[in-house]
Amino acid sequence: MQSAMAKENPSERQAAPAFQGDTDQLLNARIVIVDDEPTTMEVVKAYLEETGYRNFVLIEDSSRALATLERQRPDLLLLDLKMPQVSGFDLLRDIRLHPKLNHLPVIILTSSSDNQDKLQALDLGATDFLAKPVDSSELQLQLRVRNTLAAKAYQDRLTFYDPLTQLPNRHLFMESLDWGLTSARDDEEKLALLCIELDQFDKIRDTMGLLAGDEILRQFTLRFQKVVKGIDMMGRMEVDEYVPVNLFRLDGGVFTLILHRIHSERDAASVAACLLEAIRSVLLVKNTELYLTASIGIATYPMEEGDSHFMLQLASSAKDHVKANGGGTFQFSSRRINTQYQQRLSLEARLRKTLDRNELKIYYQPKVEVQTNRIAGVEALLRWQINEATIIPPDKFIPIAEETGLIIPIGQWVMGEACRQLSAWQRGGIAPIGMAVNLSPAQFQNKQMPAVFKQIVKNSGISPQSMTLEVTENMFLDDVDRKIESMRHLKDQGIKLALDDFGTGYSSLSYLKNLPLDELKIDRSFFIDLFKDAKSRALVSTMIYLSRSLNLTTIAEGVETDEQLSFLKKSACDLYQGYLFSRPLPPDELFEMLLPANG
């Protein structure tokens, strides 16, 4: 009879150790009972439950006891001495030799009256004895179990916790990192280790004194805890609510942070950036304003393979490299990851100045009538042109713009430029055409967006009916009602709405019928194997039929061959885009195309 063995972070077991007088913590202590007599275990458990204890693991097969103890990491073990598989003497000996269990308090359950047995058990490290058969008077819960647990809690505090910051120390950190790496391997998850050192801490402490140094550490501990507790990676990351589970102090001005179940290395970089920002805020110690920085090294699993000591070495080495080069920033231990992230930081820094430098350009791709091959409209496609030879594609910089919030001013610029260009073309004598602009999901987080776009259209002098805003299915993964409300505000202004890349994201007919749409765009991926795969043809035909049934204009993207266009004609598709007609063009080239095409 053995309870389930769930994996558990050792720092969770030590995060809030019980102290004498803290009744609730004591009653929540994990108690393991090992006895080959199930009745005895149930009796002991019942007596303890009457007193309020509630966290038990019962083990009948003593050969499995040590492995269970390693996983469960209990606060107290009640152990029978005479068992057939592995005796209590042998198990007690193994426990005292085990590096992670040797401080576990063990109360012996014995029916033996032989003093030699008791002496042998005491010699092996037994903490106390209870006679079998057990009764409530003999158990003496308040004296035996409670005092044993309280003593263990006090010992845990001395063993596992830094008395200055009250954070888990190096001992518990290494155990937690061992557990984290094992869990990450078993569950195929990612883990990051951050090694953090306050720059110039030793010099400041030597100058201002030990007490000032202690106060600096206490204040920064509070800042670190606030950052960890408030981590919000926009839904991409899970962090335990109880702060000390992940944050540790090793020695001096050195801290470590373990991040479990991260989605990507970017998560670790974001946390490091938050920590650095918290550290830079002015610190008041002994009426003196201090400005400190920190060096942070990051090692990630599975990018870096190895045990806990190797991971710590990698993170420490990366931290030391940062410190040797002036500090105040972070670096990954992996050269490839670090190079990638440094490139991303450089790109982000340049992106923040791209509007001032006039580096953003818009190319326009025609939207063509399937039956007549006449240009009915264009789609504005954003490009970042650093110089004549370097154009950065949208998939490289749009995600950065979304994460940093730069997509809001960039999106407004795109809308304004597209409206201005359409107005200029109309003044140049072209026949009326439509203009489509892509909207990022992040732009819908801006409640002012409909009003801002209304003003942009009004200032340009074009008709709102000539503008179409394209949104993707993935925008409707959350907060659907509010986003639909924003779409209705745009519709009320006369602006049209299109659903882009249909069939590749969160396709759901239940929401499709509720969206205030005018157009449905079939993603280019469905046309790649159009004539090799009957299922692709069936899907395209079905989407066209569905769109027409909902009174939506249907647009096919990525059309590159006459055979694809012929299929669309037979399927009664309305419009198409693709290299068969034209690649995206700069405005001057497209204007030349529009004049003859529209008479």
C-alpha positions in Angstrom: 0.0 0.0 0.0 1.9 3.0 -1.3 0.6 6.4 -2.1 1.3 8.2 -5.4 4.7 9.8 -5.7 4.4 13.2 -7.3 7.5 15.1 -8.3 8.1 18.1 -6.1 10.6 20.9 -6.1 12.7 20.6 -2.9 12.6 24.4 -2.5 8.8 24.1 -2.2 9.2 21.7 0.7 11.6 24.2 2.3 10.0 27.4 1.2 8.1 28.1 4.4 9.5 25.8 7.2 7.5 25.3 10.3 8.5 27.0 13.5 7.4 26.0 17.0 4.1 27.8 17.6 3.2 27.9 13.9 0.5 25.3 14.2 -0.8 25.4 10.6 2.7 24.8 9.2 3.3 21.9 11.6 0.0 20.2 10.7 0.8 20.5 7.0 4.1 18.7 7.5 4.6 15.6 5.3 4.7 12.4 7.3 5.8 9.1 5.8 5.0 5.8 7.6 6.8 2.6 6.6 5.4 -0.6 8.1 4.6 -4.0 6.7 1.4 -4.0 8.8 -1.3 -1.9 7.0 -3.5 -1.9 10.1 -0.7 -0.3 12.2 -0.3 2.5 9.6 -4.0 3.2 9.4 -4.2 3.4 13.2 -1.3 5.8 13.4 -2.7 7.9 10.5 -6.2 8.0 12.2 -4.8 9.2 15.5 -2.7 11.9 13.8 -5.7 13.0 11.6 -7.7 13.5 14.8 -5.1 16.0 15.9 -5.2 17.8 12.6 -2.3 16.4 10.5 -3.3 15.8 6.9 -0.3 15.0 4.7 0.6 11.3 4.7 2.5 8.8 2.6 2.0 5.1 3.6 4.5 2.5 2.4 4.0 -1.2 3.0 6.8 -2.5 0.7 10.0 -1.4 2.5 12.1 -2.2 -0.6 10.5 0.8 -2.2 10.8 3.1 0.8 14.2 4.8 0.0 13.1 5.8 -3.5 9.9 7.2 -2.2 11.7 9.2 0.4 14.0 10.6 -2.2 11.0 11.9 -4.2 8.7 12.9 -1.4 11.3 14.6 0.9 9.2 14.3 4.0 9.4 16.2 7.3 9.1 13.2 9.5 9.5 9.4 9.1 7.7 6.8 11.3 9.6 3.6 10.7 9.0 -0.1 11.7 12.2 -2.0 12.6 11.1 -5.6 11.8 10.1 -5.9 8.1 10.7 -8.8 5.6 12.0 -7.0 2.5 14.3 -4.3 4.0 14.6 -4.0 7.7 14.1 -0.7 9.5 17.7 -1.0 10.6 19.0 -1.2 7.0 16.7 1.6 5.9 17.7 3.8 8.8 21.4 3.2 7.9 20.8 4.1 4.3 18.9 7.3 5.3 21.8 8.5 7.5 24.3 7.9 4.6 22.1 9.7 2.1 23.3 13.2 1.3 19.7 14.6 1.0 18.0 12.6 3.7 20.6 12.4 6.5 18.9 15.1 8.6 15.4 13.5 8.3 13.9 12.9 11.8 12.9 9.2 12.3 10.6 8.0 15.0 10.9 4.2 15.4 7.7 2.1 15.7 8.6 -1.1 17.5 7.0 -3.9 19.5 10.4 -5.1 20.6 11.2 -4.9 24.3 14.8 -5.7 23.6 16.9 -2.7 24.7 19.7 -3.9 22.3 17.4 -3.1 19.4 16.7 0.4 20.7 20.4 1.0 21.3 21.2 -0.2 17.8 18.5 2.1 16.4 19.8 5.1 18.4 23.3 4.3 17.2 22.0 4.5 13.6 20.5 7.9 14.3 16.9 7.3 15.4 15.3 10.4 16.9 12.6 8.8 19.2 10.6 5.7 19.8 6.9 4.7 19.9 5.7 1.4 21.2 3.4 -0.9 19.2 0.6 -1.5 19.3 0.1 2.3 19.1 -2.7 4.0 21.1 -3.5 7.7 21.4 -2.0 8.0 24.9 1.3 6.5 23.8 1.5 8.5 20.6 1.5 11.8 22.6 1.2 13.8 19.5 1.8 17.3 21.0 5.1 16.1 22.6 6.5 13.5 20.1 5.4 14.5 16.6 5.0 18.2 17.1 8.3 18.7 18.9 10.1 16.6 16.5 8.7 18.6 13.5 9.4 21.9 15.2 13.0 20.9 15.8 13.4 19.8 12.2 12.0 23.2 11.0 14.5 25.1 13.1 17.3 22.9 11.8 16.0 23.5 8.2 16.1 27.2 8.8 19.8 27.0 9.9 20.7 24.6 7.1 18.8 26.0 4.1 18.3 29.7 4.7 20.4 32.8 4.6 19.8 34.6 7.9 20.3 38.1 6.4 17.9 38.0 3.4 15.8 35.0 4.6 16.2 33.6 1.1 17.1 29.9 0.4 20.9 29.5 0.4 23.4 27.6 -1.8 22.6 24.3 -0.2 18.9 24.4 -1.2 19.7 26.1 -4.5 21.8 23.1 -5.6 19.0 20.7 -4.6 16.4 22.8 -6.4 18.6 23.0 -9.6 19.1 19.3 -9.5 15.4 18.8 -9.3 14.7 21.4 -12.0 17.0 19.8 -14.5 15.6 16.3 -13.8 12.1 17.6 -14.2 13.0 19.4 -17.4 14.6 16.3 -18.9 11.7 14.1 -17.9 9.0 16.5 -19.2 11.0 17.8 -22.2 10.7 21.4 -20.9 13.0 24.3 -21.0 14.7 25.8 -17.9 16.9 28.9 -17.4 19.4 29.7 -14.6 20.3 33.3 -14.0 23.4 34.2 -11.9 23.2 37.8 -10.7 26.0 39.8 -9.0 25.7 43.4 -7.8 28.5 45.4 -9.4 30.9 47.2 -7.1 29.1 45.7 -4.0 32.3 44.7 -2.2 33.8 48.2 -2.7 30.6 49.9 -1.4 30.5 47.6 1.6 34.1 48.3 2.4 33.5 52.0 2.1 30.2 52.3 4.0 30.6 49.4 6.4 29.2 46.0 6.9 25.8 47.2 8.2 25.3 49.3 5.2 26.2 46.4 3.0 23.6 44.2 4.8 21.0 46.9 4.3 21.8 47.0 0.5 21.3 43.3 0.3 18.0 43.4 2.1 16.6 46.1 -0.1 17.7 44.4 -3.3 16.2 41.2 -2.1 12.8 42.9 -1.8 13.3 44.3 -5.3 14.2 41.0 -6.7 11.2 39.3 -5.0 8.9 42.0 -6.4 10.1 41.4 -9.9 9.8 37.6 -9.6 6.4 37.8 -8.1 5.2 40.2 -10.8 6.6 38.4 -13.8 4.1 38.4 -16.6 5.5 37.1 -19.9 2.2 37.9 -21.6 0.9 34.4 -21.0 4.1 32.7 -22.3 5.6 31.6 -19.0 4.7 30.0 -15.7 6.2 31.2 -12.5 5.3 30.0 -9.0 3.5 32.7 -6.9 5.6 32.0 -3.8 8.7 34.0 -4.5 11.5 32.1 -2.6 10.8 29.0 -4.7 13.0 30.4 -7.4 15.2 33.1 -5.9 18.3 32.2 -3.9 21.3 34.0 -2.3 24.6 32.3 -2.7 27.1 34.6 -1.0 28.2 38.2 -0.9 26.3 40.1 -3.6 25.6 37.0 -5.7 22.0 35.7 -6.2 20.6 33.0 -8.5 17.2 32.6 -10.1 15.7 29.4 -11.5 13.0 29.8 -14.2 11.0 26.6 -14.8 8.9 25.8 -17.9 10.0 28.8 -20.0 8.8 28.8 -23.6 12.0 30.3 -25.1 15.3 31.9 -24.2 13.6 35.2 -24.8 11.7 34.7 -21.5 14.9 34.5 -19.6 16.2 37.6 -21.3 13.0 39.5 -20.5 13.3 38.6 -16.8 17.0 39.7 -16.8 16.0 43.0 -18.3 13.3 43.5 -15.6 15.9 42.7 -12.8 18.4 45.2 -14.3 15.7 47.9 -14.4 14.8 47.2 -10.8 18.4 47.4 -9.7 19.1 50.7 -11.4 16.5 52.6 -9.3 18.1 54.8 -6.7 18.8 53.2 -3.3 18.8 55.2 -0.1 21.2 53.8 2.6 22.4 55.8 5.6 21.0 59.0 4.0 23.1 58.4 1.0 21.7 57.9 -2.5 23.3 54.9 -4.3 23.1 53.9 -7.9 24.1 50.3 -8.5 24.1 48.0 -11.5 24.4 44.2 -11.8 25.9 41.6 -14.1 23.7 38.7 -15.1 24.8 35.4 -16.7 22.2 33.1 -18.2 22.5 29.4 -18.9 19.6 27.5 -20.4 18.5 23.9 -20.7 18.4 22.0 -23.1 20.6 24.4 -25.1 23.3 23.7 -22.5 23.5 20.1 -21.3 25.1 19.1 -18.0 24.4 18.7 -14.3 23.6 21.4 -11.8 27.3 22.2 -11.1 28.0 22.6 -14.8 25.0 24.8 -15.3 26.0 27.1 -12.4 29.5 27.2 -13.8 28.2 28.3 -17.2 25.9 31.0 -15.8 28.7 32.2 -13.5 31.2 32.4 -16.3 28.8 34.4 -18.4 28.1 36.7 -15.5 31.9 37.2 -14.9 32.3 38.1 -18.6 29.7 40.8 -18.3 31.3 42.1 -15.1 34.7 42.2 -16.7 33.3 44.3 -19.5 31.8 46.9 -17.3 28.6 45.2 -16.0 25.1 46.6 -16.1 23.8 44.1 -18.6 23.3 40.3 -19.2 24.7 37.6 -21.4 23.8 34.1 -22.3 26.4 31.3 -21.8 25.7 30.0 -25.2 27.6 32.0 -27.8 24.9 31.3 -30.5 22.0 32.4 -28.3 23.9 35.4 -27.1 24.8 36.4 -30.6 21.2 36.1 -31.7 20.0 38.1 -28.7 22.6 40.8 -29.2 21.5 41.1 -32.9 17.9 41.4 -31.7 18.8 44.1 -29.2 20.6 46.0 -32.0 17.6 45.6 -34.3 15.3 46.8 -31.6 17.4 49.9 -30.9 17.5 50.7 -34.6 13.7 50.1 -35.0 13.0 52.7 -32.3 14.6 55.3 -34.6 13.3 54.0 -37.9 10.4 56.5 -38.3 12.8 59.5 -37.6 15.2 58.1 -40.1 12.5 57.6 -42.7 13.5 54.0 -43.3 10.1 52.4 -43.5 8.7 51.9 -47.0 5.4 50.6 -48.3 5.1 48.4 -51.3 1.7 47.7 -52.9 0.5 44.4 -54.4 -2.5 44.5 -56.7 -5.8 42.7 -55.9 -7.1 41.5 -59.2 -10.6 40.5 -60.4 -10.5 36.8 -61.3 -12.9 37.0 -64.2 -11.7 40.3 -65.8 -8.1 40.5 -64.6 -8.7 44.2 -63.7 -7.0 45.7 -60.7 -9.7 46.3 -58.1 -7.5 47.3 -55.2 -4.0 47.0 -53.6 -2.6 45.8 -50.4 -0.1 47.9 -48.5 2.9 45.8 -47.4 5.4 47.3 -45.0 9.1 47.0 -45.6 12.1 48.2 -43.6 14.8 49.4 -45.9 18.0 50.3 -43.9 19.9 51.2 -47.1 19.7 50.5 -50.8 21.2 47.0 -50.3 19.4 46.0 -47.1 15.7 45.3 -46.7 14.6 43.6 -43.5 11.5 41.4 -44.1 8.4 42.0 -41.8 8.7 38.6 -40.1 12.0 39.8 -38.6 10.9 43.1 -37.2 7.1 43.0 -36.7 7.3 40.6 -33.7 9.8 43.0 -32.1 7.5 46.0 -32.8 4.6 44.1 -31.2 6.6 43.1 -28.1 7.9 46.6 -27.5 4.7 48.5 -28.3 6.3 50.2 -31.3 3.7 48.6 -33.5 1.2 51.4 -32.4 3.1 54.4 -33.9 4.3 52.2 -36.8 0.8 51.0 -37.5 -0.5 54.6 -37.4 2.2 55.6 -39.8 1.3 52.8 -42.2 -2.4 53.8 -42.2 -1.5 57.4 -42.8 0.9 56.7 -45.6 -1.5 54.3 -47.3 -4.3 56.8 -47.2 -2.0 59.6 -48.4 -0.8 57.4 -51.3 -4.4 56.4 -52.3 -5.4 60.1 -52.3 -2.3 61.0 -54.4 -3.2 58.3 -56.9 -6.8 59.5 -57.2 -5.6 63.0 -57.8 -3.4 61.5 -60.5 -6.4 60.3 -62.5 -6.7 56.6 -61.7 -10.1 54.9 -61.5 -11.4 54.2 -58.0 -9.7 51.3 -56.3 -9.5 50.0 -52.7 -6.6 50.1 -50.3 -6.0 47.3 -47.8 -3.8 47.6 -44.6 -2.8 44.8 -42.3 -3.7 45.2 -38.6 -1.6 43.6 -35.8 -3.5 42.0 -32.8 -1.4 44.3 -30.6 -3.1 47.4 -32.3 -6.4 46.2 -31.0 -5.1 46.6 -27.4 -5.1 50.3 -28.1 -8.7 51.5 -27.3 -8.0 54.7 -29.2 -7.3 52.9 -32.5 -10.7 53.3 -34.1 -10.8 57.0 -33.3 -7.3 57.6 -34.5 -7.9 55.7 -37.8 -11.1 57.7 -38.3 -9.1 60.9 -38.1 -6.4 59.6 -40.4 -8.9 58.8 -43.1 -10.7 62.1 -42.7 -7.4 64.1 -43.0 -6.5 62.3 -46.2 -9.7 63.2 -47.9 -10.4 59.7 -49.2 -13.7 57.8 -48.8 -13.7 55.4 -45.8 -15.4 52.8 -48.0 -12.2 52.6 -50.1 -10.2 51.4 -47.0 -10.0 47.7 -45.8 -8.3 46.6 -42.6 -7.1 43.0 -42.6 -7.0 41.0 -39.4 -5.9 37.4 -38.8 -7.7 34.6 -37.1 -5.2 34.4 -34.2 -6.4 37.8 -33.0 -9.5 36.0 -31.7 -7.8 33.6 -29.3 -8.8 35.8 -26.4 -11.0 38.8 -25.5 -13.1 38.2 -28.5 -16.1 40.4 -27.5 -14.0 43.5 -27.0 -12.2 43.0 -30.3 -15.5 42.5 -32.1 -16.7 45.8 -30.5 -13.6 47.6 -31.9 -14.3 46.1 -35.3 -17.9 47.4 -35.2 -16.6 50.9 -34.4 -14.5 50.7 -37.5 -17.4 49.4 -39.6 -19.6 52.3 -38.3 -17.1 54.7 -39.9 -17.5 52.9 -43.3 -14.2 51.1 -43.2 -14.3 47.5 -44.5 -12.8 44.5 -42.7 -11.2 41.4 -44.1 -10.2 38.1 -42.4 -6.6 37.3 -43.6 -4.9 33.9 -43.8 -8.2 32.1 -43.4 -7.8 28.4 -42.6 -4.4 28.6 -40.9 -5.2 29.8 -37.4 -8.1 29.5 -35.0 -10.7 28.6 -37.6 -14.2 28.5 -36.0 -17.5 28.9 -37.8 -19.1 29.9 -34.5 -17.1 33.2 -34.3 -17.0 33.7 -38.1 -20.7 34.3 -38.3 -20.4 37.0 -35.6 -17.6 39.0 -37.1 -18.5 42.1 -39.0 -16.5 41.1 -42.1 -16.6 42.2 -45.8 -13.9 40.0 -47.2 -12.4 36.5 -46.6 -8.8 35.9 -47.8 -7.7 32.3 -48.4 -4.1 31.7 -47.4 -1.5 31.0 -50.0 -0.6 27.6 -48.4 -3.7 26.0 -49.8 -2.5 26.7 -53.4 1.0 25.1 -53.1 -0.3 21.5 -53.8 -3.6 22.5 -55.4 -3.2 20.0 -58.3 -1.3 17.3 -56.4 -3.8 17.0 -53.6 -7.6 16.6 -54.1 -8.1 17.6 -50.4 -6.6 21.0 -51.1 -8.9 21.6 -54.0 -11.9 20.5 -51.9 -10.9 22.8 -49.1 -10.4 25.8 -51.4 -13.8 25.1 -53.1 -15.5 24.8 -49.7 -14.0 28.1 -48.4 -15.1 29.9 -51.5 -18.6 28.5 -51.2 -18.7 29.4 -47.5 -17.5 33.0 -48.2 -20.1 33.5 -50.9 -22.8 32.1 -48.6 -21.9 34.7 -46.0 -22.0 37.4 -48.6 -18.3 38.0 -48.3 -15.9 38.9 -51.1 -13.4 36.0 -51.6 -9.7 36.7 -52.2 -7.1 34.1 -53.0 -3.5 34.8 -52.0 -0.3 33.4 -53.6 -1.6 32.7 -57.1 1.3 31.9 -59.3 0.1 29.8 -62.2 -2.5 30.0 -65.0 -3.8 26.6 -63.8 -4.5 28.0 -60.3 -6.3 31.0 -61.8 -8.4 28.8 -64.1 -9.5 26.8 -61.0 -10.5 30.0 -59.2 -12.6 31.1 -62.2 -14.5 27.8 -62.2 -14.9 28.1 -58.4 -16.3 31.6 -58.7 -13.7 33.3 -56.6 -13.9 37.1 -56.7 -10.3 38.4 -56.4 -6.7 37.1 -56.3 -3.2 38.3 -55.5 0.1 36.7 -56.5 3.2 36.8 -58.6 1.1 35.6 -61.6 -0.1 39.1 -62.0 2.5 41.1 -60.0 4.9 41.1 -57.2 4.6 43.9 -54.6 5.7 47.2 -56.2 6.9 50.6 -55.0 4.2 53.3 -55.5 5.6 54.8 -58.6 5.8 51.6 -60.5 2.3 50.6 -59.4 1.0 53.9 -60.5 2.2 53.3 -64.1 0.4 49.9 -63.9 -2.8 51.5 -62.6 -3.2 54.1 -65.4 -3.5 51.7 -68.4 -5.4 49.1 -66.3 -8.1 51.6 -65.4 -8.2 53.6 -68.5 
